Amino acid sequence: MTATATTQRPLPVPDTLSTPFWAAARDHALHMQRCDSCGHMAYPPEIACRACGGDHLHFAPVSGRATLHSWTVLHEAPAPGFRDRLPLILAVVELEEQPGLLMSTNLVDADPAALRIGMPLRAWFENITDQCALVQFRPAGR
């Protein structure tokens, strides 16, 4: 991740494996890496399937529906670009497409006191620059 002068927030630096994920996010779509051999999905992307060892992987769209797996609430900004976002909720969500398909993210539009493990969530995309959108999650009813 790198910070930009305009956002003062860390931004992703896509590599060979993650470029398709970030390209989909820029288009407000959530894609996960899927093994062509066994169908197992991975996040973050990997060079080989951790379920079967296959090396034929592609990115496929997923629903964006998830449940809250765990979270922590930051009351102090980790960088200057987060000062207006406090409290900042860092979360791990489990995507509905596969048990154990976990993703680290931020929760937005959520009351920290109302959070519960298993709470339904939906993906939400924040445009940071013309070329970058971040995948975050919010309560499903929002």
Helices and strands as residue ranges (DSSP letters): E 2-3, E 10-11, H 19-26, E 31-35, E 41-42, E 57-61, E 65-74, G 80-85, E 88-95, E 102-107, G 112-114, E 120-129, E 132-139
